[in-house]
Structure formats: structure tokens, C-alpha cells
Amino acid sequence: MSKTELDNLLQKTQAAFVEIQKYPVARRVHLMRTIADEIEALGPELIATAARESNLPEGRLTGEKGRTIFQWRSYAEAVEKGYSLDATIDTANAARTPPKPDIRKTNVALGPVAVFGASNFPFAFSTAGGDTASAIAAGCPVVVKAHPGHPDTSRLMADAISRGVAKSGYPEGTFLHIVCETNEEAQALVSHPVIKAVGFTGSNRGGMALVEIAAKRKEPIPVFAEMGSINPVFLLPGKLENEADQQARQYAASLTLGVGQFCTNPGLVIAEEGAGLSQFIHALEEEIVKALPASMLNAGIAKAYGISREKVLGLAGVEVLAEAGTNAEEGQGSATVATVSAIDFLLNDDLQSEVFGPFALIIQCKTPEQMVEVASRIHGQLTATLLATNEDLATYADLIAVVQDKCGRIIFNNFPTGVEVCKAMHHGGPFPSSSNSQYTSVGPDAIRRFTRPLSFQNWPDQFLPEALQNANPLGIWRTVDNEVTKEGVGN
């Protein structure tokens, strides 16, 4: 795409942004629900196309389609209920010295957003995924860069969104779908002055490249990049003592789910040496050797998995414990579990490299204090898991305090490979798991990424945004003079 072609497209996007700021909130809600209906109406061609391009099974894709539709509808409901508007009113007080003005604040759209989707979720984290849905929910036009791993799937989803835009009477530039043949074209999109924010899901390398470009602009813009994680699991002694076999089976299932191609795949286990850990390892080895190699998303990802795995296995002190067969075909990934001492782990930062696939590294510690030391050295993560008893939690309070500082979601006696779409979910974490740990990319709070606060001082009521008008025409919860209420001002 030439610079002139990109300029022409983005001028449409900017014009759409100016226009849709005039629309009432109810019209935006209708747009989102119409898009959800269009996605729901997509037939077998969508599933078949995505299966061909991603090697994902029909059942998984059918479930992911449902999740994608739910995201659009739940974010529409969040807008309707005012979750992302954060409407706040401080009324005037003329009797005060000096007089207090009437000040009202709400969140407004940032502007056009560029979205770069993920390869491992061709529906829910790609063209019609959470970044696109939350940006539209915020009132921002979206420009999606088609993912090269599933271009036909991306086109089908883009066509559905475009139909929803047209049926809702929104301007064409509300949603654009572009194909970038080179990295330079993608960089030009992020660099363009019309773009005011970026949503990205993918590798650390790709995410940081966009962060750097956005920071060097004449007008720097935020990049909300979710860049992967090794999601440590802390396996504590009380749990090991009674449930080593059960935890090994559950861990193996989580590790190998989807051939390990989840950003929340639990790739690191930290535990103390002893009989319980030995039993866990024995049971885990049995589970892993029974697993069969399986096709990964594409040949490139399978090749990268093999290279990354061999790199970690070649580091000092690393010992292979089990591998899922030795007859993997080209394009397939074999589950692999290795182990290393805490001392070797602490000496080599490369042991924290993400291996995108069904790979696990078990860190064997000598003491509880050494577990705390390991935890303190772990990079920022999307999730961290504690497999523990209540007694373990009381005993390992120092460890828990450190772990909480390292992740965006801390999990007790469960596994991280499911990300619920709800308001309480935080799918993000300290760097390098994401570029901004304050924001989530899943759940209604994801909408806030693409808004900014705007205060109105002493404005006539009829010219205020709906969220701030005296009568509260949206019927939303607002903070009025420090009280949360749905009542109108002056009632």
C-alpha cells in the first residue's frame, strides 16, 4: 500500500471519527449489537476457512466464535450501563468563597485506533476480537491490519463488521480492513498522525517495535500490547503431599491444551525438592509421554517452537524429563518437560525466554527462601498460579507478596489457560507481559484503554454529553457530589 493510498483511507477514518462523536450512546450500542448479529450469521464457511488456515479443530473454533459474539454484546451492554463513561458531577456552590463552579467529567473517545491481531485466536483476538470491539465501544473508528496467518478468515470477519457498520448507518471509515505486505507498511500505519492508539496481541519483539515507533512520533500515542508470558506455577508442599498425581494430570492437560499455543500457557513450575515433587514429576512424565505430537497454527510457528525449545534445552543445567513421542511430523509440536536447579535458573536470564508451545521448565528449589528468591527474579507475567492448601498460604506469605507484584492475575488451585470475559478479569500484567500493566485487554474495562477524561465547566445542560445531563437520560450510575447515584441532579 502506497503512502497516498494509506492517507486517503485514514482521512475517511478521521472524518468518521468527527461524525460519530455527534451520535447518541444508544446508537453506538445498536451498532455493536448489529455487528454481533452479523458475526453470528456467518455460516460454515467461516469455521472451515479458519480451520484450514490455523489447524485449529472445529469444536475449538465454534466455541471461539461464540466467545467473540459474547464480547461484542457484553461490551455493548457495558456502554449502555455507563461502565466506561465514569460520569462524575460536582455541582456549583455560589455561596462559597471563592464560588465553586459546576464541573462535570466523563470519558470520551481517543480517536482512530490501529489493531494488530493474534495468530492463535483468529476470531476472539484478531479482526473482530476484543481490541476492535472495545475500541468501537469507546466511540473510536478502527483500522485493522489483516493477520498474515489467517488472511481469508480476517476478510470474512471484516466483511461482517462492515455490513454491521452499513446497516447501522455509520460512516464507511468507522471500520477499515487493510493488508500490509511489509513491516514498513505496518509501521507507516502506526506512525500516521490520524492514529491515536494501537491495540496489539503477539510477540514481545513485535509489540516492542510498535511501542518504539509510537513513542518516537511527533505526537506519541499509547500502544496497548499484550506480548506473551510464561505464567509460573508455584507448587507448594502441602498440596504436593496429598495431590501430586492429580496436580500432575491437571497440569499436563493445561500445558498441552491447544498444543500450548495460549498466551496463558503455564510454562514454568517452581517447587521445593522432596518426595512430593519427585512424585509429581514421575506422574507428569507419564502424562507427557502419552501425549501425541499435534499440528501447530502454521509451519512457521512450529519451526519457531522447535528452535526456542532447543535453545532452552541447550542451556547450562537443563535436563529433559519427558517428551511427547519422537515422531513429530513437519508442522507439529511435541510436548516437552525439562528441569533445572534454582541456582542455574537464577544465573541465567535466558531460562525465562517464552517457548510458544507445549513446553515446561520445572525449577527445583532447596528451601522456601530460595522459592522467594526465584519469584523475585521472574519477569512480569500475565498470570501466576499457586497450587496450595490454606495452610500453605499462611506459611508462604512472603512468597505470595512477591508473586502478587509479578502478575496481572493470581490464581489459586486452578490453571490459567481460560480467560473469562467479565468485568473483574484483568488480562494484562507488568512488563514485559504487556506494555501497560494498568489496563486489561479482556472484559468491559478494556474499553477504557481507548478513552480519555474530559471535564466540562459551567456548560448549559442541553449541550452536555448525555452522561452528564441533569436528568440522567442514560439512566446510568454516576458520582454526584461524592455520592454514587442514578438520581438526576436537582431531584
C-alpha positions as CSV (number, residue, x, y, z in Angstrom):
1,M,0.0,0.0,0.0
2,S,1.4,3.4,-1.0
3,K,1.6,6.4,1.3
4,T,-1.1,8.1,-0.8
5,E,-3.4,5.1,-0.5
6,L,-2.9,5.0,3.2
7,D,-3.5,8.7,3.6
8,N,-6.8,8.5,1.6
9,L,-8.1,5.6,3.8
10,L,-7.2,7.3,7.0
11,Q,-8.8,10.6,6.0
12,K,-12.0,8.5,5.8
13,T,-11.3,7.2,9.3
14,Q,-10.7,10.7,10.6
15,A,-13.9,12.0,9.0
16,A,-15.8,9.1,10.5
17,F,-14.4,10.0,14.0
18,V,-15.6,13.5,13.8
19,E,-19.1,12.4,12.6
20,I,-19.7,9.7,15.2
21,Q,-18.9,11.9,18.1
22,K,-22.3,13.5,17.4
23,Y,-24.1,10.2,17.8
24,P,-26.0,9.3,21.0
25,V,-24.8,6.4,23.1
26,A,-27.8,4.3,22.2
27,R,-26.8,4.4,18.5
28,R,-23.3,3.1,19.3
29,V,-24.9,0.2,21.4
30,H,-27.1,-0.6,18.4
31,L,-24.0,-0.7,16.1
32,M,-22.2,-3.2,18.3
33,R,-25.2,-5.5,18.6
34,T,-25.7,-5.3,14.9
35,I,-22.1,-6.3,14.3
36,A,-22.5,-9.2,16.8
37,D,-25.6,-10.4,14.8
38,E,-23.6,-10.2,11.5
39,I,-20.8,-12.3,13.0
40,E,-23.4,-14.8,14.4
41,A,-24.9,-15.1,10.9
42,L,-21.6,-16.3,9.4
43,G,-22.1,-19.9,8.3
44,P,-19.9,-23.0,8.0
45,E,-17.5,-21.2,5.6
46,L,-16.1,-19.2,8.5
47,I,-15.3,-22.2,10.6
48,A,-13.9,-24.2,7.6
49,T,-11.7,-21.3,6.5
50,A,-10.3,-20.7,9.9
51,A,-9.7,-24.5,10.4
52,R,-7.8,-24.6,7.1
53,E,-5.7,-21.5,7.9
54,S,-4.9,-22.3,11.6
55,N,-5.1,-26.1,12.0
56,L,-7.5,-25.4,14.9
57,P,-10.3,-28.0,15.4
58,E,-13.9,-27.2,14.5
59,G,-15.1,-27.5,18.1
60,R,-12.5,-25.0,19.4
61,L,-13.4,-22.6,16.6
62,T,-17.1,-22.9,17.2
63,G,-16.5,-22.1,20.9
64,E,-14.3,-19.1,20.0
65,K,-16.9,-17.7,17.6
66,G,-19.4,-17.8,20.5
67,R,-16.9,-16.0,22.7
68,T,-16.3,-13.3,20.1
69,I,-20.1,-12.7,19.7
70,F,-20.4,-12.5,23.5
71,Q,-17.6,-9.9,23.7
72,W,-19.4,-7.6,21.3
73,R,-22.7,-8.0,23.1
74,S,-21.2,-7.7,26.6
75,Y,-19.2,-4.6,25.7
76,A,-22.3,-3.1,24.2
77,E,-24.1,-3.7,27.5
78,A,-21.2,-2.1,29.4
79,V,-21.5,1.0,27.3
80,E,-25.3,1.0,27.8
81,K,-24.8,0.8,31.6
82,G,-22.1,3.5,31.5
83,Y,-19.3,1.4,32.9
84,S,-16.7,3.0,30.7
85,L,-18.1,6.5,30.9
86,D,-17.1,7.2,34.5
87,A,-19.5,10.1,34.8
88,T,-18.7,12.4,37.7
89,I,-20.5,15.6,38.6
90,D,-19.5,18.3,41.2
91,T,-22.3,20.9,41.3
92,A,-21.7,24.6,41.7
93,N,-21.8,26.4,45.0
94,A,-22.1,30.2,44.5
95,A,-22.1,30.8,48.3
96,R,-18.6,29.5,48.7
97,T,-15.7,31.9,48.7
98,P,-14.4,31.8,46.1
99,P,-17.5,30.5,44.3
100,K,-17.3,26.8,43.3
101,P,-18.0,26.2,39.5
102,D,-20.1,23.4,38.1
103,I,-17.6,20.8,36.9
104,R,-18.6,17.5,35.2
105,K,-16.3,14.8,33.8
106,T,-16.8,11.8,31.6
107,N,-14.6,9.6,29.3
108,V,-14.6,10.4,25.6
109,A,-13.1,8.6,22.6
110,L,-9.3,9.0,21.9
111,G,-9.6,8.8,18.1
112,P,-8.9,6.3,15.4
113,V,-7.3,3.0,16.6
114,A,-5.0,0.6,14.8
115,V,-5.4,-3.0,15.7
116,F,-2.9,-5.8,15.2
117,G,-4.5,-9.2,16.0
118,A,-3.1,-12.5,17.2
119,S,-2.5,-15.7,15.3
120,N,-3.6,-18.2,18.0
121,F,-7.2,-16.8,18.3
122,P,-8.3,-16.0,14.7
123,F,-11.8,-14.8,16.0
124,A,-11.6,-13.5,19.6
125,F,-8.2,-11.8,19.4
126,S,-8.0,-10.8,15.8
127,T,-10.0,-8.8,13.3
128,A,-13.3,-8.9,15.2
129,G,-11.6,-9.5,18.6
130,G,-11.6,-7.7,21.9
131,D,-9.4,-4.8,20.7
132,T,-11.7,-4.0,17.8
133,A,-14.8,-4.4,19.9
134,S,-13.6,-2.3,22.8
135,A,-12.3,0.5,20.6
136,I,-15.7,0.7,18.8
137,A,-17.4,0.6,22.2
138,A,-15.3,3.6,23.2
139,G,-16.5,5.5,20.1
140,C,-13.3,5.1,18.1
141,P,-13.1,4.1,14.5
142,V,-10.8,1.1,13.9
143,V,-8.3,0.2,11.3
144,V,-7.4,-3.5,11.4
145,K,-4.2,-4.9,9.8
146,A,-5.1,-8.3,8.5
147,H,-3.1,-11.1,10.1
148,P,-0.9,-12.9,7.6
149,G,-1.6,-16.2,9.3
150,H,-5.3,-16.2,8.5
151,P,-6.0,-13.7,5.8
152,D,-9.2,-15.3,4.4
153,T,-10.6,-15.6,7.9
154,S,-9.8,-12.0,8.6
155,R,-11.5,-10.9,5.4
156,L,-14.7,-12.8,6.3
157,M,-14.8,-11.2,9.7
158,A,-14.1,-7.8,8.3
159,D,-16.9,-8.1,5.8
160,A,-19.3,-9.0,8.7
161,I,-18.2,-5.9,10.6
162,S,-18.5,-3.7,7.5
163,R,-22.1,-5.0,6.9
164,G,-22.9,-4.1,10.5
165,V,-21.5,-0.6,10.1
166,A,-23.5,-0.1,6.9
167,K,-26.8,-1.4,8.4
168,S,-26.4,0.9,11.4
169,G,-26.0,3.9,9.2
170,Y,-22.4,4.6,10.4
171,P,-19.9,6.2,8.0
172,E,-17.7,3.9,6.0
173,G,-14.5,4.9,7.8
174,T,-15.8,3.6,11.1
175,F,-14.1,0.3,10.3
176,L,-11.3,-0.3,7.7
177,H,-9.5,-3.6,7.0
178,I,-6.1,-3.3,5.3
179,V,-3.4,-5.7,4.1
180,C,0.2,-4.8,4.8
181,E,2.7,-6.7,2.7
182,T,5.8,-5.3,4.5
183,N,6.8,-4.2,8.0
184,E,7.3,-0.7,6.6
185,E,3.6,-0.5,5.7
186,A,2.6,-1.6,9.2
187,Q,5.0,1.0,10.7
188,A,3.5,3.7,8.5
189,L,0.1,2.9,9.9
190,V,1.3,3.3,13.5
191,S,3.2,6.5,12.5
192,H,0.3,8.2,10.8
193,P,-0.9,11.3,12.6
194,V,-4.6,10.2,12.3
195,I,-4.0,7.1,14.5
196,K,-4.3,7.9,18.2
197,A,-3.8,4.5,19.8
198,V,-2.7,0.9,19.0
199,G,-4.0,-2.5,20.2
200,F,-1.6,-5.4,19.7
201,T,-1.5,-9.1,20.7
202,G,1.5,-11.1,19.8
203,S,5.2,-11.4,20.4
204,N,7.4,-9.3,22.6
205,R,9.5,-8.4,19.5
206,G,6.5,-7.2,17.5
207,G,4.9,-5.4,20.4
208,M,8.1,-3.5,21.4
209,A,8.7,-2.5,17.8
210,L,5.3,-0.8,17.8
211,V,5.9,0.8,21.2
212,E,9.1,2.3,19.9
213,I,7.5,3.7,16.8
214,A,4.6,5.2,18.7
215,A,6.9,6.8,21.2
216,K,9.1,8.5,18.5
217,R,6.1,10.1,16.8
218,K,5.8,13.9,16.9
219,E,2.7,13.2,19.0
220,P,3.4,10.0,21.0
221,I,0.5,7.6,21.3
222,P,-0.3,4.7,23.6
223,V,0.3,1.1,22.5
224,F,-1.6,-1.5,24.4
225,A,0.4,-4.5,23.7
226,E,-0.1,-8.0,25.2
227,M,3.2,-9.7,24.5
228,G,3.1,-13.2,26.0
229,S,4.1,-14.8,29.2
230,I,5.5,-18.0,30.8
231,N,2.9,-17.9,33.6
232,P,4.7,-19.5,36.6
233,V,3.0,-22.1,38.7
234,F,4.1,-22.3,42.3
235,L,3.5,-25.8,43.6
236,L,3.6,-25.8,47.4
237,P,4.4,-28.7,49.8
238,G,1.0,-29.2,51.4
239,K,-0.6,-29.6,48.0
240,L,2.2,-31.9,46.8
241,E,1.9,-34.1,49.9
242,N,-1.6,-35.2,49.1
243,E,-2.3,-34.5,45.5
244,A,0.9,-34.9,43.5
245,D,-0.6,-37.3,40.9
246,Q,-3.8,-35.3,40.5
247,Q,-2.0,-32.0,40.1
248,A,0.4,-33.6,37.5
249,R,-2.6,-34.7,35.4
250,Q,-4.3,-31.4,35.5
251,Y,-1.1,-29.5,34.8
252,A,-0.3,-31.7,31.8
253,A,-3.8,-31.1,30.4
254,S,-3.3,-27.3,30.8
255,L,0.2,-27.4,29.3
256,T,-0.9,-29.3,26.2
257,L,-4.2,-27.6,25.6
258,G,-4.3,-26.2,22.1
259,V,-0.7,-27.5,21.6
260,G,0.4,-25.0,24.2
261,Q,-0.5,-22.0,21.9
262,F,-2.0,-19.8,24.5
263,C,-0.6,-16.6,26.0
264,T,-1.5,-18.0,29.4
265,N,0.1,-21.4,28.9
266,P,1.8,-22.4,32.2
267,G,5.4,-22.9,31.1
268,L,7.2,-22.7,34.4
269,V,6.8,-24.7,37.6
270,I,8.5,-23.7,40.8
271,A,8.6,-26.2,43.7
272,E,10.8,-27.4,46.6
273,E,12.7,-30.6,46.3
274,G,11.3,-33.6,48.2
275,A,9.2,-36.8,47.9
276,G,6.1,-34.8,46.8
277,L,7.9,-33.1,43.9
278,S,9.5,-36.4,42.9
279,Q,6.0,-38.0,42.7
280,F,4.7,-35.0,40.8
281,I,7.5,-35.3,38.2
282,H,7.0,-39.0,37.8
283,A,3.3,-38.6,37.2
284,L,3.9,-35.7,34.9
285,E,6.4,-37.7,32.8
286,E,3.7,-40.5,32.4
287,E,1.2,-38.0,31.1
288,I,3.6,-36.3,28.7
289,V,4.9,-39.4,27.0
290,K,1.3,-40.4,26.4
291,A,0.5,-37.2,24.6
292,L,0.8,-37.2,20.8
293,P,2.5,-34.5,18.7
294,A,-0.1,-32.2,17.1
295,S,-0.2,-29.7,14.3
296,M,0.6,-26.1,15.4
297,L,-1.0,-23.0,13.9
298,N,1.3,-23.0,10.9
299,A,4.7,-24.2,9.8
300,G,6.4,-21.0,10.9
301,I,5.2,-21.3,14.4
302,A,6.1,-25.0,14.6
303,K,9.6,-24.2,13.4
304,A,9.9,-21.3,15.9
305,Y,8.8,-23.6,18.7
306,G,11.4,-26.2,17.8
307,I,14.2,-23.5,17.7
308,S,13.1,-21.9,21.0
309,R,12.8,-25.3,22.7
310,E,16.2,-26.5,21.6
311,K,17.8,-23.2,22.7
312,V,16.4,-23.6,26.3
313,L,17.3,-27.3,26.4
314,G,20.9,-26.4,25.5
315,L,21.4,-24.0,28.4
316,A,23.6,-25.0,31.4
317,G,21.9,-27.3,33.9
318,V,18.8,-28.1,31.9
319,E,17.8,-31.7,31.8
320,V,15.0,-33.2,29.7
321,L,12.4,-35.2,31.7
322,A,9.9,-36.3,29.1
323,E,8.8,-35.7,25.6
324,A,5.6,-36.5,23.7
325,G,7.0,-39.0,21.3
326,T,9.8,-38.6,18.8
327,N,7.9,-39.0,15.6
328,A,6.6,-35.4,15.2
329,E,6.0,-34.5,11.6
330,E,6.8,-31.2,10.0
331,G,4.5,-28.5,11.4
332,Q,3.8,-30.4,14.6
333,G,4.7,-29.7,18.2
334,S,5.8,-32.2,20.8
335,A,5.1,-31.5,24.4
336,T,8.3,-31.4,26.4
337,V,9.1,-31.1,30.1
338,A,12.6,-30.2,31.4
339,T,14.1,-29.3,34.8
340,V,16.8,-27.1,36.2
341,S,18.0,-26.2,39.6
342,A,17.1,-22.9,41.2
343,I,20.8,-21.9,41.3
344,D,21.1,-22.4,37.5
345,F,17.8,-20.5,36.9
346,L,19.0,-17.6,38.9
347,L,22.3,-17.4,37.0
348,N,20.7,-17.4,33.5
349,D,18.0,-14.9,32.4
350,D,17.6,-16.8,29.1
351,L,15.8,-19.5,31.0
352,Q,12.8,-17.1,31.2
353,S,12.5,-17.0,27.4
354,E,9.0,-17.7,26.2
355,V,8.8,-21.0,24.3
356,F,5.5,-20.6,22.4
357,G,4.1,-24.1,22.6
358,P,3.7,-27.1,24.9
359,F,7.0,-26.7,26.8
360,A,7.5,-26.6,30.6
361,L,10.5,-26.0,32.8
362,I,10.5,-27.2,36.4
363,I,12.6,-25.1,38.8
364,Q,13.7,-27.2,41.8
365,C,14.4,-25.2,44.9
366,K,16.2,-26.2,48.1
367,T,14.3,-24.0,50.6
368,P,11.2,-21.8,50.9
369,E,13.6,-18.8,50.9
370,Q,15.0,-20.0,47.5
371,M,11.5,-20.1,46.1
372,V,11.1,-16.4,47.2
373,E,14.4,-15.6,45.5
374,V,13.3,-17.3,42.3
375,A,9.9,-15.5,42.4
376,S,11.6,-12.1,42.9
377,R,13.7,-12.6,39.7
378,I,10.8,-13.7,37.5
379,H,9.8,-11.1,34.8
380,G,6.3,-9.6,34.7
381,Q,3.6,-12.1,33.8
382,L,0.0,-12.2,32.7
383,T,-0.7,-14.8,35.3
384,A,0.8,-16.6,38.3
385,T,-0.7,-19.7,39.9
386,L,-0.4,-21.1,43.4
387,L,-1.3,-24.8,43.9
388,A,-1.6,-24.8,47.6
389,T,-3.5,-25.6,50.8
390,N,-4.8,-22.9,53.1
391,E,-2.0,-23.8,55.4
392,D,0.5,-23.3,52.6
393,L,-0.9,-19.8,52.0
394,A,-0.4,-18.9,55.7
395,T,3.1,-20.3,55.7
396,Y,4.3,-18.8,52.4
397,A,3.0,-15.2,53.0
398,D,6.4,-13.8,51.9
399,L,6.2,-15.7,48.6
400,I,2.7,-14.6,47.9
401,A,3.6,-10.9,48.5
402,V,6.4,-11.2,45.9
403,V,4.2,-13.1,43.4
404,Q,1.5,-10.5,43.5
405,D,4.0,-7.9,42.3
406,K,4.8,-10.0,39.3
407,C,1.5,-10.7,37.6
408,G,-1.9,-9.3,36.4
409,R,-3.9,-12.3,37.7
410,I,-3.0,-14.6,40.6
411,I,-4.8,-17.9,40.6
412,F,-5.4,-20.3,43.5
413,N,-5.8,-24.1,42.8
414,N,-6.8,-23.6,39.1
415,F,-4.9,-23.3,35.9
416,P,-4.5,-20.1,33.8
417,T,-5.5,-21.4,30.3
418,G,-9.0,-19.9,30.5
419,V,-9.6,-16.2,30.3
420,E,-13.2,-15.3,31.4
421,V,-14.8,-12.3,29.7
422,C,-16.1,-10.4,32.7
423,K,-15.6,-7.0,34.5
424,A,-13.4,-8.5,37.2
425,M,-10.9,-10.0,34.7
426,H,-7.5,-8.4,34.3
427,H,-5.8,-9.7,31.2
428,G,-2.5,-7.8,31.3
429,G,0.4,-7.6,33.6
430,P,3.7,-6.0,34.5
431,F,6.2,-5.5,31.7
432,P,7.2,-7.5,29.6
433,S,3.9,-9.4,29.6
434,S,2.2,-6.2,28.5
435,S,3.2,-2.6,27.7
436,N,0.9,-1.1,30.3
437,S,0.0,-3.1,33.4
438,Q,-2.8,-0.7,34.3
439,Y,-5.1,-1.9,31.6
440,T,-6.8,-5.1,30.6
441,S,-7.4,-6.4,27.1
442,V,-10.3,-8.6,28.2
443,G,-13.6,-7.6,29.8
444,P,-15.6,-4.3,29.7
445,D,-12.7,-2.4,31.4
446,A,-10.8,-2.9,28.1
447,I,-12.9,-0.1,26.7
448,R,-11.1,2.4,29.0
449,R,-7.9,2.0,27.0
450,F,-9.3,3.9,24.1
451,T,-10.8,6.8,26.1
452,R,-9.6,9.9,27.8
453,P,-11.3,12.1,30.5
454,L,-12.8,15.4,29.6
455,S,-14.2,17.9,32.1
456,F,-17.0,20.4,31.3
457,Q,-17.1,23.5,33.4
458,N,-20.3,25.6,33.7
459,W,-21.8,24.2,30.5
460,P,-25.5,24.6,29.6
461,D,-27.3,21.4,30.5
462,Q,-28.7,20.8,27.0
463,F,-25.3,21.0,25.4
464,L,-23.6,18.5,27.8
465,P,-23.0,14.9,26.8
466,E,-25.9,12.7,27.8
467,A,-23.9,11.1,30.6
468,L,-23.6,14.4,32.3
469,Q,-27.0,16.0,31.8
470,N,-29.1,16.8,34.9
471,A,-31.9,14.3,34.1
472,N,-29.5,11.4,33.6
473,P,-31.2,10.3,30.3
474,L,-29.0,7.2,30.1
475,G,-30.1,6.0,33.5
476,I,-26.5,5.1,34.5
477,W,-24.7,5.2,37.8
478,R,-22.9,8.5,38.3
479,T,-20.9,10.1,41.1
480,V,-22.7,13.3,42.0
481,D,-21.2,15.4,44.8
482,N,-19.3,12.3,46.0
483,E,-22.4,10.1,46.1
484,V,-22.9,7.2,43.7
485,T,-26.5,7.5,42.4
486,K,-28.8,7.2,39.4
487,E,-30.9,10.1,40.6
488,G,-30.9,13.3,38.4
489,V,-29.2,16.4,39.6
490,G,-31.5,18.7,41.5
491,N,-34.1,15.9,42.1
